[in-house]
Amino acid sequence: MDAMNRREFGKLAGASALGLAAMSSGFVLTGCNWVQDVENWTQTGEESIASIESILTANNVPIPQGPLNIVNAAFAAIHEACAAYLATTPPPVGALQKIQTALQDCSAAIGSFITALGLPGGNLLSLIVSLGELLLSTIAGFANQATAASKSAVVGLTMRVGAASYSITPKVRSRRGFKKDWNGTLHGAHGVSVPKAAEMHVSLFEHF
């Protein structure tokens, strides 16, 4: 990915939640399996944030603790919302709305966290943006999958920033698939210190 300057990415990240929010009108879950998949993935999502932390530390970038704490809380909220949905049959009234809100909040929190880093243009920014897009596309993929039964699924999202546009394509990934994509992004980085700890362990037996 070509490097973007700080102003461009700040606008992109700030807009990251808008595409996910646009899917809310058709957000209907058709069964528990999808919710279980999301709940299972949240730990992997949290691991990805820890991976980004290790990369930032290795490159001597100060980590804004406030925005980071909000991201971690957002992943915890997704897990809690899914657990509440799965705990009772039928699910409690409003349970789906809580999952929807948690996904949207997490998308916004990730964008805000990356923006708060204040990274200048360059290889490190390109890597962090790529990892952020991987996270956002996966979160959007879950929401897209949820709306598929109602035939209101969003095929792709376009974020317009001034005269430019940036695409985040929703993609449903297994935990194994997400980790392989994550590690592949790390391996493709150039001119950036990527510690071994940033890589995710991929198990042959891992699935949703």
C-alpha positions as CSV (number, residue, x, y, z in Angstrom):
1,M,0.0,0.0,0.0
2,D,1.2,3.5,-0.8
3,A,1.9,5.6,2.2
4,M,-0.6,8.3,3.0
5,N,0.2,11.4,4.9
6,R,-1.1,12.0,8.4
7,R,-4.0,14.2,7.4
8,E,-5.3,11.7,4.8
9,F,-5.2,8.8,7.2
10,G,-6.7,10.8,10.0
11,K,-9.7,11.3,7.8
12,L,-9.8,7.7,6.7
13,A,-9.6,6.3,10.2
14,G,-12.2,8.8,11.4
15,A,-14.5,7.6,8.7
16,S,-13.9,3.9,9.3
17,A,-16.9,3.4,11.5
18,L,-19.3,5.0,8.9
19,G,-19.3,2.1,6.5
20,L,-20.1,-0.4,9.2
21,A,-22.8,1.9,10.6
22,A,-24.4,2.0,7.1
23,M,-25.1,-1.7,7.4
24,S,-27.2,-1.3,10.6
25,S,-30.6,-1.1,9.0
26,G,-30.6,-4.7,7.8
27,F,-28.7,-6.2,10.7
28,V,-30.6,-9.4,11.4
29,L,-29.0,-12.5,12.9
30,T,-30.6,-15.7,11.7
31,G,-29.1,-18.2,14.2
32,C,-26.7,-18.7,17.1
33,N,-23.7,-20.1,15.1
34,W,-22.8,-16.7,13.6
35,V,-22.8,-15.2,17.1
36,Q,-20.7,-18.0,18.4
37,D,-18.2,-17.4,15.7
38,V,-17.9,-13.7,16.6
39,E,-17.5,-14.5,20.3
40,N,-14.7,-17.0,19.5
41,W,-12.9,-14.5,17.2
42,T,-12.8,-11.7,19.8
43,Q,-9.7,-13.2,21.5
44,T,-8.0,-13.2,18.2
45,G,-8.9,-9.6,17.7
46,E,-7.4,-8.8,21.1
47,E,-4.2,-10.6,20.1
48,S,-4.0,-8.5,17.0
49,I,-4.0,-5.3,19.0
50,A,-1.3,-6.8,21.2
51,S,0.6,-7.5,18.0
52,I,0.3,-3.9,16.9
53,E,1.5,-2.8,20.3
54,S,4.6,-4.9,20.0
55,I,5.4,-3.4,16.5
56,L,4.9,0.1,17.8
57,T,7.2,-0.6,20.8
58,A,9.9,-2.1,18.5
59,N,9.8,1.1,16.4
60,N,9.9,3.4,19.5
61,V,6.4,4.8,18.9
62,P,4.7,6.0,22.1
63,I,1.4,4.2,22.6
64,P,-1.6,6.4,23.6
65,Q,-3.1,4.4,26.5
66,G,-6.5,6.1,26.5
67,P,-7.4,5.1,22.9
68,L,-5.8,1.7,23.4
69,N,-7.9,1.0,26.5
70,I,-11.0,2.0,24.5
71,V,-10.1,-0.6,21.8
72,N,-9.6,-3.3,24.4
73,A,-12.9,-2.4,26.1
74,A,-14.6,-2.5,22.7
75,F,-13.5,-6.1,22.1
76,A,-14.6,-7.1,25.6
77,A,-18.0,-5.5,24.9
78,I,-18.4,-7.6,21.7
79,H,-17.6,-10.7,23.7
80,E,-20.1,-9.8,26.5
81,A,-22.8,-9.0,24.0
82,C,-22.4,-12.3,22.2
83,A,-22.3,-14.2,25.5
84,A,-25.5,-12.6,26.6
85,Y,-27.2,-13.5,23.3
86,L,-26.1,-17.1,23.6
87,A,-26.9,-17.5,27.2
88,T,-30.7,-17.6,26.8
89,T,-33.1,-19.2,24.3
90,P,-34.7,-17.2,22.9
91,P,-32.2,-14.4,23.2
92,P,-33.1,-11.4,25.4
93,V,-34.9,-8.5,23.8
94,G,-32.3,-6.0,22.5
95,A,-29.5,-8.6,22.4
96,L,-29.0,-8.2,18.6
97,Q,-28.8,-4.5,19.0
98,K,-26.1,-4.8,21.6
99,I,-24.0,-6.9,19.2
100,Q,-24.5,-4.5,16.4
101,T,-23.5,-1.5,18.6
102,A,-20.5,-3.3,19.9
103,L,-19.2,-4.1,16.4
104,Q,-19.7,-0.5,15.3
105,D,-18.0,0.8,18.5
106,C,-15.0,-1.5,18.0
107,S,-14.6,-0.3,14.4
108,A,-14.6,3.3,15.5
109,A,-12.2,2.6,18.4
110,I,-9.7,1.0,16.1
111,G,-9.7,3.9,13.7
112,S,-9.4,6.4,16.6
113,F,-6.5,4.5,18.1
114,I,-4.5,4.4,14.9
115,T,-5.2,8.1,14.3
116,A,-4.1,8.9,17.8
117,L,-0.6,7.4,17.0
118,G,0.1,10.5,14.9
119,L,2.4,8.5,12.6
120,P,4.0,10.4,9.7
121,G,3.8,8.9,6.2
122,G,6.2,6.0,5.6
123,N,6.5,2.3,5.8
124,L,5.4,2.0,9.4
125,L,2.2,3.9,8.7
126,S,1.6,1.7,5.7
127,L,1.9,-1.4,7.8
128,I,-0.3,-0.2,10.6
129,V,-3.0,1.0,8.1
130,S,-2.9,-2.4,6.4
131,L,-3.3,-4.2,9.7
132,G,-6.1,-1.8,10.6
133,E,-7.9,-2.5,7.3
134,L,-7.6,-6.2,8.0
135,L,-9.3,-5.8,11.3
136,L,-12.0,-3.5,9.9
137,S,-12.7,-5.8,7.0
138,T,-13.1,-8.7,9.3
139,I,-15.5,-6.9,11.6
140,A,-17.5,-5.7,8.6
141,G,-17.5,-9.2,7.3
142,F,-19.2,-10.5,10.4
143,A,-21.9,-7.8,10.0
144,N,-22.2,-8.5,6.3
145,Q,-22.7,-12.2,6.9
146,A,-25.4,-11.4,9.4
147,T,-27.5,-9.5,6.9
148,A,-27.1,-12.0,4.1
149,A,-30.3,-13.9,4.9
150,S,-32.3,-10.7,4.5
151,K,-30.7,-10.0,1.1
152,S,-29.5,-6.6,2.3
153,A,-25.9,-7.5,2.7
154,V,-23.3,-4.9,1.7
155,V,-20.9,-6.3,-1.0
156,G,-18.2,-3.6,-0.3
157,L,-17.6,-0.4,1.5
158,T,-16.2,2.8,0.0
159,M,-14.9,5.6,2.2
160,R,-14.6,8.9,0.5
161,V,-11.9,11.3,1.8
162,G,-12.0,14.5,-0.2
163,A,-11.4,13.6,-3.8
164,A,-9.9,10.2,-2.9
165,S,-11.7,7.0,-1.9
166,Y,-10.5,3.9,0.0
167,S,-12.2,0.6,-0.1
168,I,-12.7,-1.9,2.7
169,T,-14.1,-5.1,1.5
170,P,-16.0,-7.1,4.1
171,K,-14.5,-10.6,4.4
172,V,-15.6,-13.5,6.7
173,R,-12.4,-15.1,8.0
174,S,-11.9,-18.1,10.3
175,R,-9.5,-17.5,13.1
176,R,-6.9,-19.5,11.2
177,G,-7.5,-17.5,8.1
178,F,-7.3,-14.2,9.9
179,K,-4.0,-15.1,11.5
180,K,-2.5,-16.3,8.2
181,D,-3.6,-13.0,6.6
182,W,-2.1,-11.1,9.5
183,N,1.2,-12.8,9.4
184,G,1.3,-12.4,5.6
185,T,0.9,-8.7,6.0
186,L,3.7,-8.6,8.6
187,H,6.0,-10.6,6.3
188,G,5.4,-8.2,3.5
189,A,6.4,-5.1,5.5
190,H,9.6,-3.3,4.4
191,G,11.8,-1.0,6.4
192,V,9.9,-1.7,9.6
193,S,11.1,-3.5,12.7
194,V,8.6,-6.4,13.2
195,P,9.4,-8.5,16.3
196,K,8.7,-12.2,16.3
197,A,6.2,-11.6,19.1
198,A,4.0,-9.7,16.6
199,E,3.3,-12.9,14.6
200,M,0.3,-15.0,15.5
201,H,0.5,-18.7,16.2
202,V,-1.5,-20.6,13.5
203,S,-2.8,-24.0,14.6
204,L,-3.8,-26.7,12.0
205,F,-6.8,-27.5,14.2
206,E,-8.0,-24.0,14.7
207,H,-11.3,-22.9,13.4
208,F,-14.2,-20.7,14.5
